[in-house]
Structure formats: C-alpha cells, structure tokens
C-alpha cells in the first residue's frame, strides 16, 4: 500500500500544460501571467486589489511593513498558528502579543484580544485556522473601537466564507488578507502567496515593497531622465512570484470549487466514520461553506493509554501520515528567551495542542484510502 501523506498537491495535465506554455514563452517572471493571476484572485474574492508574492511569509512581512507602524509597538495574533504569523511582527520591529483561542473553533477569541490591547497595540492578525474564518465582524468592531489595523492570515482559508456568506479575502473586515499557495494548501503555486486589499495606497505600497522598493512608474518618479530610469523609493525586498508559478496558480484557482467540494465530502465521511468515540473529538464543521485545509481531531491520549508519538508511529506503520498543527508559538525557545513567554500563558491553546492530530486531507484521496484511515484510527485503542 502506498504511503498516504497528511496533505499534498493535486496536479493534472491542465496544470502541467499551463506551466509548459510559460516555459516556452518570452517571460518566465514579471510577465503577463502575474497580472492575470492577480486579477483572477481579486475577482474570486471580491477584493479590489491583489499582489502576489514569493510565499505567504513574504506576504505577511510586507503587509505589516506597509502599515508604517512605529518600531516598539505591539501586534496581537493567535498562539495556535505557524510561527510566520507572529514572526512578521518581529521582522518589523514590533512586539508579538498573543490572545488565547476558542475551545471549539481553535481560532483566536475576540474577548481575549480585547484583554491584550494596550496603548502600544497597533495591529491584529487573526488566523483562520484549518480554513474556518475567525469571528471577523467582532474583531473588526474591536479594531475600529481601538483604531487598530487588521491583517487576516488566511493561509488556510482560500475558498472559505465568512459568517455573512462573503468570501474570505474580500477585506470587508480588514485592511489586508494574505493567502498561502504552499503544496499542502488548497491550491498551490509550488511556493507562493498573495495579499488582497481594498486600499489603493496600501496596494501601491505593496507593489513597491515586493520588488526592492523600486518603481519605474512615470507617475511615481520624482524625476524621469530616460526610458532606463528607475527609483528606489523604499527599502523593499525580492519577494516576486514567477510567471511559472502564476500560470500554475491560475489553473489551480479554476479548480478551487471542485477541490472544496471534494474536501468537504472527505470530511463528512471522516465525521461519520469517527463519530461516537469517547476518546476522540471531531472538528467543528457546522458551517457548510468552508474550505477546510486541515482535518484536526482531538484525541484523549491519557484515556487510551498511549502517547501521541506512539499513535503517529502506529499510523505510519500502516502507511498513513499524520501531523500536529501547531506547537503553540509562545512556547518556542526564541519566544521564551526574547519575550518571556512560557507554558501556562495561554492554557486553551496549550490544551488543544496536547490533543491535536491532523489526518490526511486532500482531493486525490481514494475512497479505499478514506475507509482504511477511518478503520485504522478506530483501531488505535
């Protein structure tokens, strides 16, 4: 039996043909595929502007930088996320502050956000964990009341909707939204990311920051001495996406709704097959219009008398991959050493982590694979 990873890309001939077409074209980077991909993302999400970049970490980095927040200020995010969600604050000279999660959605709790706000707080970065949108209406109201920026970390959530039925990425409740196109995400460009916004000034700033802070736009130049002339107007980065990646992203985006439907079908099968186990909690899936990136169960390892490592090794012996999302960021050595965080600071995120296990979820899972995974998980005890 072939090994089943916890997540992987879904690539077909349409994707391959699109990439080959670019390879045979005049542009491998900074060409027309980038513009088409950005336009397609804007049209899909409903946002006015989109800037694609090398990866989602780069997206977070320049999204925060574009806000021009004074060094030494603070930003609030979730401890239940990958380190990039908070590292982007550090990159920009801000202190990362965490707010504990909701026990049922595993998303950042708006009430906990309010508790963490100080005079130094300038930005909130809610993370749509596993594809479920945070309570953005409430978070937006908190931000407005305290004059704070909001950047949605939607690395997991392209294809998902907010509570009001609008698309994640439309920036109705935020200044910017970022997406990830890593191979384990819902759609992929190999590596890649995107930022959406409805603010023209932020859009122009992001365009500048992704390419060394350099512009050739005649309308933005302070002078223009000839067709070769360009200006570095800010300290930017080499965060450009290639046309090769953008071409793949375009074909992947065209299949997003199909991917979403299949992911939800798999989740329904998991939920049915793993129901009524007194040692396992299935994820909250009451909202039907979500595009789940991860299928995370909570296992009471003490109740079954086995460690998580033992369970993961058992699954691996049956050719089934699993993963843990995530080790709470505040418990990482760097954060403990430099910011004084420690175990016990965010008990709900820590309790979630102790029981979390991600099972395989991607569109190409076969029916027999799904049945085997369910059977194997049920046999753990």
N, C-alpha and C positions, 0 to 999 in steps of 0.2 A: 504494500500500500504506500502510495506517495505521501510525503510529509505535507501536512496542511498548516501553513503559517497563520498567525493571528490576523494578518492583513496583507494585501498585495494589490498591485495594479491590475486593471483589466484592459488589455490591449488587443485590438483586432487589426485586420488588414486596412481598414479605413484610416486608422491612426498611422500605420506604417507608411501608407501611400502619401499621406499629408506631409510627413517628415521628409520622405524621399523627394517630393516636389520642391521643398525648400532647399534641400541639398543640391538640387540641380539648377536652382535659381541664382540670381545675381546677389542676393542678400542672405547672409547667414545670421546677421544680427543687425539691430537698429533699422529693420526694414518694414515692409507693409503688413506682415503677419502680426507684429506687435500691435499696430493700430487696430486691426480687425479684432484681435483678441480682447483688447481693452473695451472696444465698442460693444462686443458681444456680452461681456460681463456686466457692463452698465445697463444694457437692455434687459438682461436676465434679472438683475437685482432691482432695477428701478432707480439706481443712483445716477446722478448727473455725470460724474467723472470717475475714471478708473486709471490707476497707474500700476502696471505690472513690474515686478522686480525679481531678483535672483532667488529669493526664498522668503518665507514668512518672517524669519528673524530679522532680515533686512527691512521688511515691511514695517515691523514693529519699531525698529530703530529709527527710521526716518519719519514715521508717523509721529512719534514723541518729539523728535527734533524739530519738526515743522511747527510745533506749537510755541517755540521760543520761550520755554519755561526757565526761570532763573535757577541757576545751579544752587543746590542745597534745599530745594523744595521737595515735596513728597508726592508719591503716586500710590494709589491703592489697587491691588489686584487679588486674585484668589490664590491660596496656597495649593489648591488641587489643580495643578497645571504643569506643563513643561517649563523648564527654567527660563526660556526665552521671554515668556510673558512678563516676568519681573526684571530680567537682565536688561531689557530695553530701557528701563528707568535708570539703571546704574550707568549704562552707556552715555546717558545724557546728564549725568551729574545729579540725579535725583535719588532720594532715599526710597527703597521699596517697602511698602507697608501692606500687610495682608488683612483680609477680613474673612472670617470663617464661613463655611458652606452650609447650605440647606441639607438636612439629612435624607431627603427623598430624591432631590434632583441632582445633588452633588455640585450644584452651581453656587457661586458667591451669593451670600444672603444680604439683601439690601439693608436690613436692620443692622447687620454687623458692619456694613460700610459706614453707616451714619456714626457708629460708635468710634470709628477710627479717624474721622475727619478732624483736622486741626487747622490752625491758621496757615500752616505750610502746605496743606493739601492743594494740589492743582489739577490732578487728572485721575480718572477712574478707568481701569482696564478690566471690564468684566469678561470672563472666559466662558464661551458657550460649550461646556464640557460634553463630549461624546456626540454633539450635534444638537443638543437641546438648548434653545435660546434662554438666556437669563431673563429675569423679570425686568425687561428694559424700560417699560413705562415707569415703573417705580424708581429705577436707577436714574433715568433721565430727569425725573422730578427732583430727586436728591441733588443731582448735579446743578440744575438750574437754581435751586434754592441757595446753593453754596458757591455759585459762579465757578463751576469746575468743567473741564473738558472731559469728554468720554471717547475712548477708543475701544470698539468692540473687537476682541480677539475671537474671530470666527474661523480659526484654523480648522476646526472640526465640523463646521456648520454650513458650508455651501449647500444650497438646496433646501435648507430648513426655513420654516416660517416663524415669525414672532407670534405672540398670543393673539394679536389682532388680525392675523392672516396675511400680513405683508411679509415680503421676503427679507430674510437676514441679508444684510449688505446694502439695504436701501438708505441707511443712515438717517432714518426717521427719528431715531432716539439717540443719535451720537454724532460726533464730528467726523469720525472716520471708522471704517471697518476693515480688518485685514483677513485675508484668506491664505491657506497653505495648499500647495499642489505637490507635496511630497508623495512618493509612490503608494504609501499606505492610506492616503486620504481618499475621499470620494472620487475626485478627478485628479489627474496628475499631469505635470509637465516635466517629469523626472525630478528636478528640483524647481522650485518657483513659488512665487507669492504674488498677492495683489492687494492694493488699497483702494477702497471706494470712498467717495466723499461727495457732498453737495455744495461744498465751499470752493469757489473758483480760486481764491487766494491760496488756500491750502493745496489745491491741485497743482498750481504753478510752482509752489514751493517744493512739492514732492518730485515733480519732474526735474527740477534743478538738482535736488539732493541725490537722486539716484544715479546721476552721471557727473560726479566730481564737482558739482556746483557750477558747472559750465553751461552757458547758453550761447546759441547763435541767432536767437530770435531777434530780428531787427527792432521790434517794438520794445524789447527789454534792454538792449545795449545802451551803455552810456555814451558811446561814440561808435562810429562804423567806418573803418578806414579801407574796407575792401571785402570781396567775397570770401576771403580766407579767415576773416576776423572772428574771434570768439572771446568771451569774457568769463573768467571765474568769479562769480559774484557771491559765492558762499563756500564753506568747506564741506563739500559733498563726498560721495563715495562711488565706487564702481559696483553698483548694485543692479546693473541692467540685466534683463532677460534676453535670451537669444530668439531669433525668428524660428529656429528649430523647435525650441520649447513652446513658443506661442502657437505654432501650427498644430502641435500635439494637443495643446490646451483647447484649441478651437474644436477639434473633433471630439475630444473628451466632453467638453461642455454640451455639445449637441446630444450626448447620450446620458446627461445627468439625470433626467427624469426617469429614464429606464433603469439606471443604477439605483436610484432612490426607491423605485417600486420593488426591485429585487431585494434590496437590503431590508426593506420592511417585511417582505414575505419571509425572509430567513428569520427575522426577529420574532414574528408571530409563531413560527414553528418552534423556535427555542422556548419562547414563553409557554407554549402549550406543553412541550416535552419536559420542561424543567419545573413545572408548577407543582405545588403541594409537597415540596421537600422542606422539612423543618429545619434544615441546616443551610439552605441556600435561598437567597433573595434575588429575584429577577429585577432588572432595571424598570423604572417607572416609564411606561410607554403609553400613557393615556392620551397624549396628543398624537393624532394620526398624521399630521402634516409636518413631520420631522424627517430629516435625512440623517440617520444615525451613522456616525463614523465608527463608533466602538460599541460592542456589546459587553458590558461590565456586570458581572454578578458579584454579590456579596456572599462569602462563604464563612460560616462559623467554624473555623478550623479547630477551636478548642472542643466544640461539640462532637466533631467527627474524630478527634484524637489524632490529627495529622497536621504537619506543618504545611505552609503554602509551598515551600520548596519541594516537599515530598509529593504533593499533589501535582505540581508542574512537571516534575520528573516522571510521574506516572503517566500523565497525558503525553509527554514527549515519547515515552516508550511505546505508546500507541499511535505514534506519528501525528500527534495533534499539538500544534503550537499554542502557547498562551503568553500573556504579558501582564504587567502591572502598570496601570495608569492612575495616579502617579505617586512617586515618593513626594511627600509634601515639601515644597520648595524651601520653606523656612528651616527644615531640618538638615539641609545640605551644609557640609563643612564651611564653605565660603560664607554662607549667610549667618551661620552661628559665630564664626570668627569675626566678621566685619560689622555685623549689625546686632549681635547679641541675642539672636533668636534661639529657641530651643524646643525640645519636645515638651508638650504640655501647653504651648502657647495657643494652639488652635485645635481643641480636642475633637471637634466633629470631623475635620479633615483628617486628623490622625486616626480616628476610629474607622472612618471609611477606608483609609489606606490599608489598615491591618487586615481587612477582609476582602479587598478588591482583587478580582481576577478577570482579565479580558479574554473572551473566547473568540475563535475565528469569525470574522465578518467581512465578506467581500462578494461581489456579484457572481463570480465564477464558481462559487461553492456548489458542488453537485448535491442532488437530493440524498444520495447514499452517504456523502460526507456529513451532511447535517444530521442524518439519522444516527450515524456512527458516533458523532460528537455527543449527541444527547445521551445515547446509550452508555458511552464511556464515562461521561460526567456523573450520571446517575449511579454508576458502579463504584465510584470513588470510596464510598463507605463500605 
